[in-house]
Amino acid sequence: MGTKHGQNAKTSGMADIKDLIQDFIDENGLNKESELEKIKVNWESAAGDFAPGTSVYKFDKKKVFVYAANSVVMSELTYRKKEIIRKLNLKVGKDAVKDIVCRLQR
């Protein structure tokens, strides 16, 4: 019975270390690539009708960087920014996005 208890403590300790490492990665923005992929996957449903005129190209410091096909799309994204941020955060499952930066695509 002592061996079994030792295994449970070891397994529990490993789970604690795994959680600590994941917390460190999340808090320091080290998983940007996976968050960028989640944002790209959910961008179309969050941006709605204007998604086809856009392209997400970067995610850094809680900002999503988006190219807009023209000034009309850029203006609409700026107008709906808060709504899109809210939808993205719901889909990603955490408060990952704080801002959207739009640039005209060249």
Rosetta silent file (secondary structure, phi, psi, omega in degrees, C-alpha in Angstrom):
SEQUENCE: MGTKHGQNAKTSGMADIKDLIQDFIDENGLNKESELEKIKVNWESAAGDFAPGTSVYKFDKKKVFVYAANSVVMSELTYRKKEIIRKLNLKVGKDAVKDIVCRLQR
SCORE:     score description
SCORE:     0.000 S_00000001
   1 L     0.000  -31.319  178.731    0.000    0.000    0.000 S_00000001
   2 H   -64.907  -35.863  179.075    2.932    2.334    0.634 S_00000001
   3 H   -65.287  -43.055  179.923    4.104    1.941   -2.964 S_00000001
   4 H   -61.718  -42.315  178.752    0.716    2.866   -4.326 S_00000001
   5 H   -62.128  -40.351  178.527    0.621    5.986   -2.154 S_00000001
   6 H   -63.258  -38.422  178.207    4.072    6.947   -3.407 S_00000001
   7 H   -66.524  -40.030  179.110    2.936    6.595   -7.012 S_00000001
   8 H   -64.430  -41.526  179.150   -0.109    8.792   -6.389 S_00000001
   9 H   -64.429  -41.193  179.381    2.039   11.486   -4.801 S_00000001
  10 H   -64.660  -45.401  178.658    4.477   11.313   -7.723 S_00000001
  11 H   -62.090  -42.570  178.391    1.651   11.493  -10.274 S_00000001
  12 H   -62.976  -41.350  178.935    0.074   14.376   -8.390 S_00000001
  13 H   -63.055  -39.728  178.489    3.408   16.203   -8.273 S_00000001
  14 H   -65.606  -39.340  177.904    3.863   15.808  -12.031 S_00000001
  15 H   -63.893  -40.236  178.393    0.365   17.207  -12.631 S_00000001
  16 H   -62.805  -43.258  179.220    1.213   20.188  -10.437 S_00000001
  17 H   -64.358  -42.158  178.750    4.431   20.824  -12.386 S_00000001
  18 H   -60.101  -43.887  178.604    2.554   20.518  -15.688 S_00000001
  19 H   -63.924  -41.277  178.831   -0.020   23.073  -14.499 S_00000001
  20 H   -62.821  -42.971  179.325    2.736   25.434  -13.323 S_00000001
  21 H   -64.422  -43.751  179.135    4.519   25.219  -16.671 S_00000001
  22 H   -63.506  -40.820  176.888    1.278   25.847  -18.580 S_00000001
  23 H   -60.774  -42.658  179.036    0.485   28.840  -16.346 S_00000001
  24 H   -61.904  -44.678  179.460    3.978   30.228  -17.005 S_00000001
  25 H   -61.569  -46.207 -179.107    3.553   29.780  -20.774 S_00000001
  26 H   -64.152  -45.101 -176.204    0.125   31.458  -20.731 S_00000001
  27 H   -68.387  -27.297 -176.815    1.185   34.379  -18.526 S_00000001
  28 L  -103.450   10.432  175.429    4.269   35.126  -20.615 S_00000001
  29 L    64.503   29.149 -176.842    2.646   34.861  -24.037 S_00000001
  30 L   -83.229   -6.306  179.128    4.834   31.962  -25.100 S_00000001
  31 L  -110.379   38.314 -177.951    2.024   30.152  -26.909 S_00000001
  32 H   -58.503  -38.093 -177.644    1.300   32.940  -29.384 S_00000001
  33 H   -62.123  -44.267 -179.169    1.352   30.591  -32.361 S_00000001
  34 H   -68.994  -35.522  176.572   -1.432   28.411  -30.990 S_00000001
  35 H   -67.896  -39.160  177.039   -3.462   31.479  -30.025 S_00000001
  36 H   -60.271  -43.023  178.858   -2.931   32.948  -33.500 S_00000001
  37 H   -63.677  -41.836  178.060   -4.245   29.718  -35.021 S_00000001
  38 H   -62.078  -40.847 -179.925   -7.305   29.772  -32.727 S_00000001
  39 H   -66.776  -43.814  178.809   -7.955   33.391  -33.706 S_00000001
  40 H   -61.202  -42.310 -179.352   -7.579   32.636  -37.430 S_00000001
  41 H   -63.325  -36.449 -175.678   -9.950   29.683  -37.172 S_00000001
  42 H   -97.818   -1.326 -175.619  -12.589   31.782  -35.391 S_00000001
  43 H   -60.819  -45.896 -175.474  -12.045   35.058  -37.241 S_00000001
  44 H   -58.788  -45.581 -179.443  -14.691   34.500  -39.918 S_00000001
  45 H   -71.540  -30.820  179.734  -17.523   33.895  -37.449 S_00000001
  46 H   -75.862  -40.052 -176.620  -16.388   36.780  -35.215 S_00000001
  47 H   -83.114  -19.472  175.962  -15.920   39.319  -38.031 S_00000001
  48 H    71.889 -138.709 -173.938  -19.086   38.310  -39.855 S_00000001
  49 H   -59.524  -24.566 -175.655  -19.867   39.629  -43.329 S_00000001
  50 H   -92.007   -2.347 -179.656  -16.591   41.545  -43.591 S_00000001
  51 H   -56.868  -41.756 -179.546  -14.314   38.556  -42.882 S_00000001
  52 H   -60.433  -23.589  179.556  -13.755   37.770  -46.608 S_00000001
  53 H   -92.393   16.515 -176.687  -12.225   41.238  -47.067 S_00000001
  54 E  -132.975  164.380  175.940   -9.720   40.682  -44.266 S_00000001
  55 E  -148.952  118.732  176.889   -6.661   38.648  -43.412 S_00000001
  56 E   -79.016  126.469 -177.364   -5.299   38.039  -39.895 S_00000001
  57 E  -122.993  -10.200 -177.060   -1.503   38.088  -40.098 S_00000001
  58 E  -160.280  150.732  172.321   -0.167   38.527  -36.571 S_00000001
  59 E  -137.965  118.229 -177.095   -1.030   38.208  -32.877 S_00000001
  60 E  -151.659  134.233  177.939    1.209   39.962  -30.366 S_00000001
  61 L    50.820   46.016  177.466    0.707   41.428  -26.880 S_00000001
  62 L    65.526   19.670  176.841   -3.024   40.661  -26.972 S_00000001
  63 E  -114.486  133.914  174.092   -3.415   42.544  -30.279 S_00000001
  64 E   -98.293  126.530  179.486   -4.731   40.967  -33.473 S_00000001
  65 E  -102.668  126.951 -172.291   -3.224   42.522  -36.591 S_00000001
  66 E  -130.599  135.318  169.326   -5.490   42.411  -39.641 S_00000001
  67 E   -89.304  136.010  175.600   -5.133   43.470  -43.249 S_00000001
  68 E  -109.557  138.465 -176.554   -8.281   45.019  -44.728 S_00000001
  69 L   -65.401  -31.739 -179.167   -8.906   44.800  -48.477 S_00000001
  70 L  -155.840  176.033 -175.465  -10.155   48.402  -48.695 S_00000001
  71 H   -68.768  -28.246  178.135  -11.067   51.442  -46.601 S_00000001
  72 H   -65.700  -46.653  178.266  -14.750   50.423  -46.323 S_00000001
  73 H   -63.452  -43.070  179.506  -13.813   47.097  -44.705 S_00000001
  74 H   -60.816  -43.139  179.103  -11.267   48.845  -42.495 S_00000001
  75 H   -63.694  -42.439  179.703  -13.866   51.369  -41.358 S_00000001
  76 H   -66.024  -40.552  177.490  -16.413   48.644  -40.579 S_00000001
  77 H   -63.796  -39.936  178.155  -13.869   46.624  -38.583 S_00000001
  78 H   -64.458  -42.010  179.717  -12.977   49.710  -36.587 S_00000001
  79 H   -64.288  -38.830 -175.648  -16.652   50.407  -35.923 S_00000001
  80 L   -99.532   14.856 -173.773  -17.330   46.798  -34.809 S_00000001
  81 H   -53.369  -50.260 -177.608  -14.008   46.286  -32.996 S_00000001
  82 H   -60.729  -42.004  179.167  -15.448   45.796  -29.476 S_00000001
  83 H   -63.911  -43.747 -179.483  -18.020   43.281  -30.706 S_00000001
  84 H   -65.419  -42.628  177.869  -15.405   41.301  -32.653 S_00000001
  85 H   -59.522  -45.163 -179.972  -13.022   41.258  -29.658 S_00000001
  86 H   -60.377  -45.592 -179.423  -15.817   39.971  -27.413 S_00000001
  87 H   -64.797  -42.602  179.230  -16.714   37.215  -29.889 S_00000001
  88 H   -61.859  -45.009 -179.631  -13.091   36.167  -30.377 S_00000001
  89 H   -63.335  -36.358  175.843  -12.493   35.940  -26.632 S_00000001
  90 H   -64.111  -42.206 -177.854  -15.606   33.807  -26.220 S_00000001
  91 H   -72.563  -38.255  179.691  -14.470   31.463  -28.980 S_00000001
  92 H   -73.338  -26.765  176.153  -10.846   31.254  -27.810 S_00000001
  93 L    94.114   10.872  176.288  -12.069   30.593  -24.279 S_00000001
  94 L  -162.995  176.158 -178.020  -10.196   33.305  -22.434 S_00000001
  95 L   -84.314   67.417 -173.943   -9.414   37.003  -22.423 S_00000001
  96 L   -86.391  -31.444 -173.219   -6.743   36.683  -25.117 S_00000001
  97 L  -110.042  127.654  176.781   -7.576   39.692  -27.326 S_00000001
  98 L  -110.970  -23.842 -175.827   -7.557   43.296  -26.114 S_00000001
  99 E  -153.934  157.048  174.340   -7.287   45.167  -29.412 S_00000001
 100 E  -123.392  125.522  179.482   -7.526   44.821  -33.175 S_00000001
 101 E  -109.575  119.709 -177.498   -5.107   46.771  -35.364 S_00000001
 102 E  -104.632  137.930  175.150   -6.262   47.232  -38.974 S_00000001
 103 E  -133.568  147.612  176.129   -4.031   48.092  -41.895 S_00000001
 104 E   -72.782  134.405  178.976   -4.886   48.460  -45.563 S_00000001
 105 L   -76.431  139.601 -178.968   -3.633   45.558  -47.634 S_00000001
 106 L  -111.159    0.000    0.000   -1.281   46.543  -50.441 S_00000001
